Amino acid sequence: MNPDSSSRPQLKIRRVNLDTGRENVVVMSRRSKALRPEVFRGFSRVELRCNSKTLLATLLITDDGLVGIDEIGLAEPAFRRFSEPAGSLVTVTPAIPPDSLDAVRAKIQGHALSADEIAAIVDDISHYRYSDMEIAAFLIGSASFMTSNELLALSRAMAQAGTQLKWNQPIIVDKHCIGGIPGNRTSMVVVPIVAAHGLTIPKTSSRAITSPAGTADTMEVLTRVDLGVGEMKEVVNACHGCLVWGGHVNLSPADDILISVERPLSVDTREQMVASIMSKKLAAGSTHLLIDLPVGPAAKLTTAMEAMRLRKLFEFVGDHFGIAVEVITTDGRQPIGNGIGPVLEAQDVMTVLANAPGAPVDLREKSLRLAAHLLEYDPELRGGSGYNRARELLDSGAALKQMHKIIDAQGPSACRTDLGTLSADIPARQDGVIAAIDCLRLNRLARSAGAPIDKGAGIKVFKKIGDRVEKGEPLYRIYAYDAPEFELAIAAAKADTGYVVGSRSDSGESKP
Amino acid sequence: MNPDSSSRPQLKIRRVNLDTGRENVVVMSRRSKALRPEVFRGFSRVELRCNSKTLLATLLITDDGLVGIDEIGLAEPAFRRFSEPAGSLVTVTPAIPPDSLDAVRAKIQGHALSADEIAAIVDDISHYRYSDMEIAAFLIGSASFMTSNELLALSRAMAQAGTQLKWNQPIIVDKHCIGGIPGNRTSMVVVPIVAAHGLTIPKTSSRAITSPAGTADTMEVLTRVDLGVGEMKEVVNACHGCLVWGGHVNLSPADDILISVERPLSVDTREQMVASIMSKKLAAGSTHLLIDLPVGPAAKLTTAMEAMRLRKLFEFVGDHFGIAVEVITTDGRQPIGNGIGPVLEAQDVMTVLANAPGAPVDLREKSLRLAAHLLEYDPELRGGSGYNRARELLDSGAALKQMHKIIDAQGPSACRTDLGTLSADIPARQDGVIAAIDCLRLNRLARSAGAPIDKGAGIKVFKKIGDRVEKGEPLYRIYAYDAPEFELAIAAAKADTGYVVGSRSDSGESKP
């Protein structure tokens, strides 16, 4: 491929213990006579070749003994991906950028891309051939506009880039929430209800990236979640459902890479969000999909109009790929349940499933509503009876039993799962009625306290919108494992509780 | 600034010998108890604080002894920029992205930016607060459109971000070529002519990035070019002119950073090119500026229309900042002079200045034409007499004398400056007349031979467009220092000479 490699002396691979994350990074000596890295001035990307294997990587230069002059150091991800033993000889040449970058440039200049061009871009990204900069170029080029055909092509290409699950059942149901609402762990109630009914619901979830808990983090309090594809299938076959971390199942790896660049840049558009979600559902083999769009002043969607436009995009992509998509909007003005943080949220879920006293009504009701929609995908069920069937499965203890079955099948968790031993209440500063709760603020406070890394850290909410409080009465309690995080969270909460307390008694309806 | 730093334990700085180029990179142990890098999952950027100093950097994780658990390793650029001794204690927190990124996001969403927003972005970029991805986001967001006001604001902000030269003379002339034409070293003929006349021409030039020689690389064959601002001013005061590398003078450092991201992505637009060039001329204190736009099939501009649109942009920015800008288009169909590569190009320049036999006529004539424009900025000179004055200064030896004066003032070069001892001729494959020369191809061949790192490597051209050749007659000669590069270049030249030989005798006029 690269014409000027034949005459180049080879270098010995050395493993360099450096975790460079997504990007392939290699290190060469400035004195490397074989290669004269100065030749690469202006080329920060190199191509390694060994037998028929190639790897594109970003080049760093060292002046001392980190690598010898006849060596090339491969940082961990590059070493793992190249999978040649240390000491193997490789040829190194300035990298020729992937051909698909021409399409990225065309996109930046305002051209729409063909399905083949998008497939080539996704293939190169999922094989780590793009630098961070190049990924950013594609994302930002796509952020300015994405045609309907591009959206379909991107969804399909991302779905095909990783594991594609196949099931023997004709109906595979799934649910997805676009996130942003603290404590919103409905999947952990919905999956056992739907599985107890006998529908297949192989649920994969994400870990928190910027929030204090993802469903995978919360489920991990109760059971192991890092199952591989084979293990996941066994659980689903045995229990009709599962609740595992999507990371090990490797559905849509290109999407995982795109997200890791989108997040720090905060440039994700509606189209990118839909392509991301639908690619994973396509790869997961879902036939019926329920999407939950919370709307609220501090939610990802702030108006019904935004939610409607997003709904149309989901429906369009679902129709094209033959997935029955149903999209509902839900109340995203405040946390769902009482807990924010993995252990506290897991407690909420288990009290709902156990019909225990004090179980949060909002989490129960929202979960029943979602489960009702999913259950009606069962052709055997009479139209309109989904809600009653869901309540029956929950109230009878069938859902709890199914949850224990799933937990046993997935195996024991290796995490520390006790509640934080440090705790303190944050009081209301005045009498009145709760008018608004800033979800973003509560998320940030729970993260300050240590969640999701410290599973027992977080916030237990005592007051919701419309509730009366007296000055000094606790709004919520902060939990933590360690003093530094604890003090940090308390100081931040005292500076801004995230609660708006109004004097009007009808302020439960206000949307500030 | 960052609220959660007070309670964090500190880490000791360790210098890590790793050249990470533009980006600040730090290394921490995965076992670092003080900081628990897992907390940074999803945060690849961290902020270091020591006294009142802060530094934003990209975080890499190591598992072994590269850094201790109570240490933080600073790669060379980060160590240099933070400028605290090894062993100093620093606080490390997840980085809060620069505020100006909000404006970048607005730009991506199609908003025009204010001058203040652009100034904040440029300030953050020039202080290394942006990651590569974030720089790419700004560039690509700006590539889709840039308003006139944004163009002016970007030019001004970049000019103000670095050194700003002040001169006592009322007229400071400068010339600039947008590049792309091999051998086009007119500056090295024009500067001594103009300086010999007594006009002030403090010329800064770039090194080659993707070409086989920049003016700075070629001048370095004759004299030292890495002068600082003070030294440069002394030379200009003594000689009315200089020919130094712009890199050490630090005009428009933000532009240098933007270019280093633009180049690998190949996303530079007309507006970005104009802002880049004009920011440097503004910072250099130029009052009168001549811009050379070569037009040709393998040049950066391929049509007169493109050149005209670019000309209007230069004039617009020049008018706004009170710089008298004149833009001319020149023949960019083939190399200027005979040499391609630093030593060969320096030889061309010196033979033209010395009026030596065999001096390339095209380099002489183009240089005289450019010098004529610049000389007419002298109010003392009669309109239309610039060309005659330029020729007088060249033919009389005054320009050569001035060049020697400049060379002496800048001091001796430390480079190896002999011509490559390996050489071979590349013959024509058929009889005929040279119809076209692929400048990009010749640039690439000269680079394969070792230029610009090997100053004596390159190509000496024997035939230009319109010349007759016989089959087997040499088209050009390849020079190199070392066998691997030499053989590589010869093999590539034999595969594709870059010359089109036609049968028509009038093909000197053809523009394929």
Contacts between the chains, C-beta under 8 A, distances in Angstrom:
chain1	res1	chain2	res2	distance
A	3	B	492	6.8
A	4	B	448	6.4
A	4	B	488	5.1
A	4	B	492	7.5
A	7	B	484	4.4
A	7	B	487	5.8
A	7	B	488	5.6
A	8	B	484	6.9
A	17	B	62	5.2
A	17	B	63	5.2
A	17	B	64	4.6
A	17	B	66	6.3
A	18	B	27	6.8
A	18	B	60	5.3
A	18	B	61	7.6
A	18	B	62	5.3
A	18	B	66	6.9
A	19	B	30	7.3
A	19	B	60	6.3
A	19	B	61	4.1
A	19	B	62	6.8
A	19	B	63	7.5
A	20	B	60	5.6
A	21	B	44	6.2
A	21	B	60	7.8
A	27	B	18	6.8
A	30	B	19	7.3
A	36	B	453	6.9
A	38	B	453	5.3
A	39	B	453	6.0
A	41	B	209	7.7
A	41	B	453	7.7
A	42	B	209	4.4
A	42	B	210	6.3
A	42	B	263	6.7
A	43	B	264	7.9
A	44	B	21	6.2
A	44	B	264	6.8
A	45	B	264	7.0
A	60	B	18	5.4
A	60	B	19	6.3
A	60	B	20	5.6
A	60	B	21	7.8
A	60	B	75	7.8
A	61	B	18	7.6
A	61	B	19	4.0
A	62	B	17	5.2
A	62	B	18	5.3
A	62	B	19	6.8
A	63	B	17	5.2
A	63	B	19	7.4
A	64	B	17	4.6
A	66	B	17	6.3
A	66	B	18	6.9
A	75	B	60	7.7
A	97	B	264	7.4
A	101	B	265	7.9
A	101	B	266	7.9
A	105	B	265	7.8
A	105	B	266	6.3
A	105	B	267	6.5
A	108	B	140	5.7
A	108	B	143	5.5
A	108	B	144	6.9
A	108	B	267	6.0
A	109	B	143	7.7
A	110	B	144	7.1
A	131	B	132	7.7
A	131	B	264	7.5
A	132	B	131	7.7
A	132	B	132	5.7
A	132	B	133	4.9
A	132	B	136	7.8
A	133	B	132	5.0
A	133	B	133	6.2
A	133	B	135	7.7
A	133	B	136	4.3
A	133	B	261	6.1
A	133	B	264	6.8
A	133	B	265	6.2
A	134	B	264	8.0
A	134	B	265	6.9
A	135	B	133	7.7
A	136	B	132	7.9
A	136	B	133	4.3
A	136	B	136	4.2
A	136	B	137	5.6
A	136	B	140	7.3
A	137	B	136	5.7
A	137	B	140	5.4
A	137	B	265	5.5
A	137	B	267	6.8
A	140	B	108	5.6
A	140	B	136	7.3
A	140	B	137	5.4
A	140	B	140	4.4
A	140	B	141	6.1
A	141	B	140	6.2
A	143	B	108	5.4
A	143	B	109	7.6
A	144	B	108	7.0
A	144	B	110	7.0
A	144	B	144	5.6
A	209	B	41	7.8
A	209	B	42	4.5
A	210	B	42	6.5
A	261	B	133	6.1
A	263	B	42	6.7
A	264	B	43	8.0
A	264	B	44	6.9
A	264	B	45	7.0
A	264	B	97	7.3
A	264	B	131	7.5
A	264	B	133	6.8
A	264	B	134	7.9
A	265	B	101	7.8
A	265	B	105	7.7
A	265	B	133	6.2
A	265	B	134	6.9
A	265	B	137	5.5
A	266	B	101	7.9
A	266	B	105	6.2
A	267	B	105	6.4
A	267	B	108	5.9
A	267	B	137	6.8
A	448	B	4	6.5
A	453	B	36	7.0
A	453	B	38	5.5
A	453	B	39	5.9
A	453	B	41	7.7
A	483	B	7	7.9
A	484	B	7	3.9
A	484	B	8	6.8
A	487	B	7	6.0
A	488	B	3	7.7
A	488	B	4	5.0
A	488	B	7	5.9
A	492	B	3	6.7
A	492	B	4	8.0
